Amino acid sequence: MQVVLTEPIEPGGMAVLRAAGLDIVEGPGGEQSPEQLRTLCRDAHAVIVRQKLPDDLASACPKLLIAARHGVGVDLIPVENCTANGVLVTNVPGANADAVAEFVIAQMLAAARRVETMSRVHLEEGWKPGRAIAGSATELRGRTLGIVGIGAIGSRLAEIAHHGFRMQVLGFQRRREALPPFVEYADLPALFASSDYIALACPLTPETRGLASAALIRSMKPSAWLLNVSRGAVVEEDALVAALREGAIGGAALDVYAVQPLGAQHPLRKCPNAILSPHVAGLSRESAAKMSQVAAEEVVRVLRGERPRNLVNPEAWDGRRRP
């Protein structure tokens, strides 16, 4: 049986697939077009997903039994099309929670201590000008962190911020009773208006699309930073660009964008106080190894006729395609 990798996975995951005797087909590398992905997956029984799949993939690939996400968010997979065609969808919940939470902490520290600016000024202008930047640096202790989405990532981030840096942590999510005891619930207007750092760690859904609206961005403190490690579409990007250009907020640290990769002429590239990374918050040696292995194990289970452990669309189980 054939399994397609849209991008390479770690050796541990490859070992799981090889031990099962599967025919492994790797994508050519780089971003692929919908037509290229349809062709790549045409004879596949399984696909391990690290790129956006075409909306009609399950319809176009009649042998496909499972689309296994190499990660947490399943917006790269056409879940409705898969469900309608009996294709199971899985993910790896919590696998990169530590990696993403630590990345957000790194973003906050870089912003607070002005690490990137200090490095640039030191190298371009000299020792004394570089040291002068430290005069505007701040500490995290005593600051307020607002987290939108207190799942595995948000909870871990809250834990580090509260216990490690003694920050006040505000949280917004639908199930407020599930918040950790050291996180204070705040609705979105209060969270945006009160926080020194706002971390977006929610999934992309119809309800969260555009959640960080122009109005909420304008309600932020002039010194506050917006940190996005969820999905680009959660933020009204044009409104954020305008706020950064005008100095209406302290800055933004973004790992995801409305359109990826970030275009060479995108206005965010020229915004002051913007820290831009290429969608890497969840990637570390440890998280990549775990995501690869668990995604591969889910593929093997399904191809053996077993129910996967992290089934995103359980309604597809009874009508699933059979090996």
N, C-alpha and C positions, 0 to 999 in steps of 0.2 A: 504494500500500500504506500502511496506517495504523500509526503508532507512537504509543503513549500514554506520556506523562510523568506519573508519579504526583505529582511536584512539579516546579517549573521547574528548568531547567538553564542553564548559562552560555552566553553568546552564541556562543562557539566551537563548542560542541556543536550548537547550533541551526543554525548555518551549515552544518555537515556534513549534517544531516538535510535542510535545505532544498535544498542542492545536489544531493542524490539524488532530489529530487522527491517526497518522502514527504508524506503527509497527517498533520500533527502535531496531536495532541489532548492538551491539557493538563488535568490534574486541577483541581478547583475550589479547591484550597488547603486547608491544615489537614488534620488526621487524618481519614481516611475509613474507614467501616465496611467489613467484608468484602463486604457486598452492594453497596455503592457501587463498590468496586473491581471486582467482577465485571461490573457494568453498564458501567463505564468501559472495561473491556478486552474487552468481548464481541465486537467486530469487529476487534480489533487483531491485526496481524501481528507486532508487537514491543512490548515495554514496557520503559522505562528505570525502574529500581526505586529509589525513595527512601523507600518505606513498606513495612510488612509486608503481603505479599500473602496472600490466603486460601489455605488448604492445598489446595483443589481447583481453583485457578485454571486450570491447564492443561486439566483435564477440562471446565471450564465455558466455555473459550474455544477453540473448535475451529480457528480460523484462526491461533492464536498459534504463532510459530516460534522466538522468542527472548525470554528474560527477561534483560536486561542490567543488572547491578548497577552503580549509580553509587557505587562504593566497593569495599572489599575483602571484608568479611564477607558471606557469602551466607545468613545465618540469616533474612533478610527474605524469602527465596524458598523455596517448597516444592520443593526440588531433586528429591526422590524422585518427586513427582507429575509434575514436568516431564519427568524421565527416562522414566517409564513411558508418557508420552504423546508422546514424540519432540520435546520442546521443549528447545532448547539453552539453557544457563545460562552466562553469562560474568561476569567481574568485572574490576577494574582493580588488579591487585596492585602494591603499592609506590607507588601514586600519592600517598598521603598520609603516607608514612613520615616525611618531614621535619616535616610539620605536627604529627603526633601526638608524635613524639619531643621537639620543641621545647616542646609543651604540657606534657609531663611535667616537663621541666626548669623551666618556669614554675611548675608546682605545687610542686615541691620548694623553689624559691627563695622562693615566697610563704610556705610553711610554715616554712622555716628562719629567714627574716628577719621573720616575723610581720607581713607587709605589710598584710593585711586588718584585723587587730586594731589595728595602729598607726594606720592611716588613720582607723578609727572613733573610737578614743580621742582622737586629735588633734582631730578635728572636733567631738566631743561634749564633751570635757573640757578640751581646751586643749593648748598647746605642751609644757609640762613633763610632763604625764602621758603624752602621746604619745611623747616622747623616752625616758621611763622604760621603755617596752616593749622598747626596744633592748637592755636589760640581759639579756634572756633569749633574744636572737637567736643563731643559730649559723651556721657556715659549712659549705659542702658539701665542701670539700677535706678529704680523709682519712676521710670517712664511707663507709659501705658501702651500695651500691645492689644489691638483689636483683631480677632481672628474670625473670619467668615468661613464656616465649615469646620466643625469640631469632630471630624472622623478620626481615623488612625493617624493621619498626618497632623491635623490640627491639635489633637490631644497631646501628641508627643512634643509638638512645638510649644504648647502651653506649659507643659511640664518643665521643659528646659528653661523657658523664659521666667516662670514663676520661681522655681526652686533654685535654678542656677544663677539667675541675674536679679532676682527679687523684684521683678516687674509686676505691675498690676495687669491682669489679663481679663479682657472683656471677650465674650464669645456670642456669636449669632448662629443659630441653627433652628430647624423646625422643632426638634424634640428638646426643649430647654431642660427637661427633667434629666436628660442624659449627660448634661455638662459635668465635667469633673468638679469636685468641691471647691477647688481654688480658682475656678473660672466664674466670673460674674456675668450673667446674661445681660445683653443690651440689644435693643432693636437697631436696625441699620442706621437711622438718623443719629441716634445717640452714639453708636460705635464710631461712625465716621467723624463726628464732631469732637469726640473726647480723646481719641487715640493719637499717640505720637507716631506709631507705626501701625499700618493696617495690612494684614496678611490675608490674601485671598487663597483659600485652600479648599474650595468647594468644587463639586463636579459641574460640568456644563450641562444644564438642562434648560427647557423652555423658561423655567422660573428664574434661573440665574443668568441667562443671557442678558447682557447690558446691565447687570446688577449694580456695578460701580458706575452710576449714571453721572451726567454732567452736574446735576444738582448736588449729589452726594460728594463728588470731588470738590465742588466749590465750597462745601460746608467744612472741609478739612481745615485743621490748623495751618497757618502759613508755614510752620516748620515741619509739618507731618510728612511722612513718606508712605507711598503706596507700594506694596510688594505683591506681585502676582506670580504664583507658581501653580495656578489651576489651569485655565485655558484663556487664550487671548480674548475670546468673544465675551467673557464675563465683564470686561471693561469697555466703556465707550471710549475708544482709542482717540478719536478726534478731540474729545473734550479733555482728555488727559494731556495730549500734546499742547493744547491751548493753555492749560493751567501751568504746565512746565515752562512754556515760553514766556508767560507773563510773571513767573515767580510767585504764583498764587499758592503753591504748596512747596514743601521742602525738596521733594524729589520723588523719583520712582525707580524701583529695582524690578525689572521685568525679565522673566524667563520664557514667556509665551506671548504670542502675538495673534492678531486677527487673521493675518495671512502669513504662513511660514513656508520657506525661510524669510527672514526679514529682508525686504527689498533694499537694494543698494541706495536708492534715493528716498527711502522712507524718512519722514520728518523726525521720527524719534531719534534717529542717528545724530541729529544736530541739536537736540534738546539739552539745555543745561541740567545738571544734577540728575542724569539718567544713567543707571547701571544696567547694561543690556547683556544678557547671556543667551546662548542658542538652545534653549529647551533641554537643559542638562540637570535640573535640580534633582531628579530622581535617579540619576546615574552615578554609581560608585562601583568599585570592584565587588563589594559585598552584595549590593542590591541587584546588579546585573547578573551575578551568579545565581541568586535566588530566583529572580524572575525567569531566567532561562530554564532552570531545572523544573520549576513548578509548571510552567507552560508546557514543557515537553512531557511531563508526567500526565498532565490532563489530556494531551493528545493521545498518548498510549492507552489511557483508560478508555476513552471513547472508541478508539479503533478496536479495542478488545470487547466492545459491547457493554462496558461498565458506565455507570453514571459518574460524571466528573464531580469533584468536590466543591468547585467554585463556579456553579452554573448561574449565569447571568439571566438567562431566559428559561426558567423552569417550565413555562407553559409549552415550550417546544418539545419537552421530553416524550410525551405520549405519542406525538406525531413525528418523531425524529426519523431521519433516514437511517437505514441499518447498514452496518459493515457487510 
